[in-house]
Amino acid sequence: MDLSMYTAIISTILLFGLILIYGRIYRETRAQFSLGLLVFALILFAQNLLAAYSFLTMSPFIGEPFLPYLLAVNTAQFLGILVLLRTTLHQ
C-alpha cells in the first residue's frame, strides 16, 4: 500500500508542476489547447490528492489481493504523467 501512496504523491507533485506550466502558457497565449491541458491536469491533480488521502486513511480496509493492481494503475499513471511532463518541457 505504501508504494501506491508514494506513486500518488509523486504524481501529485508532477501534476502541480504541469498546472503551473500550463497556467503560465495559457496566461501568455490564451490558447484553448493550453486551457484544456490545464483543466486535465487539475482534474488528475484532484484525483491523485484523493487517492493519496484514501491510501493513507483507508489502507486497513483494502484487501491484500488488490494491492498489486492498485500499484500497477498508479505506476502506469505516474509514467504517463512523466511522459507528459517531459514532452511539455522538451524544446
ZIKA-V888002 format. One record per residue. RES is the residue in one letter. SS is DSSP state (hx for helix, st for strand, lp for the rest). OMEGA is omega in whole degrees, -180 to 180 (* if undefined). Layout:
RES,SS,OMEGA ; RES,SS,OMEGA
//
This chain:
M,lp,-179 ; D,hx,-180 ; L,hx,177 ; S,hx,179 ; M,hx,-180 ; Y,hx,178 ; T,hx,177 ; A,hx,180 ; I,hx,179 ; I,hx,177 ; S,hx,178 ; T,hx,180 ; I,hx,178 ; L,hx,179 ; L,hx,176 ; F,hx,176 ; G,hx,178 ; L,hx,178 ; I,hx,178 ; L,hx,-179 ; I,hx,-179 ; Y,hx,177 ; G,hx,178 ; R,hx,-180 ; I,hx,180 ; Y,hx,178 ; R,hx,-177 ; E,hx,-172 ; T,hx,-174 ; R,lp,180 ; A,lp,-179 ; Q,hx,178 ; F,hx,178 ; S,hx,177 ; L,hx,177 ; G,hx,177 ; L,hx,178 ; L,hx,179 ; V,hx,178 ; F,hx,-180 ; A,hx,178 ; L,hx,179 ; I,hx,178 ; L,hx,177 ; F,hx,179 ; A,hx,180 ; Q,hx,-180 ; N,hx,174 ; L,hx,179 ; L,hx,179 ; A,hx,180 ; A,hx,179 ; Y,hx,-179 ; S,hx,176 ; F,hx,-179 ; L,hx,-173 ; T,hx,-174 ; M,hx,-177 ; S,hx,179 ; P,hx,-176 ; F,hx,-179 ; I,lp,-177 ; G,lp,-180 ; E,hx,-179 ; P,hx,-178 ; F,hx,-172 ; L,hx,179 ; P,hx,180 ; Y,hx,177 ; L,hx,178 ; L,hx,179 ; A,hx,179 ; V,hx,-179 ; N,hx,178 ; T,hx,178 ; A,hx,178 ; Q,hx,178 ; F,hx,-180 ; L,hx,177 ; G,hx,178 ; I,hx,179 ; L,hx,177 ; V,hx,179 ; L,hx,178 ; L,hx,180 ; R,hx,179 ; T,hx,180 ; T,hx,-176 ; L,hx,-178 ; H,lp,-178 ; Q,lp,*
//
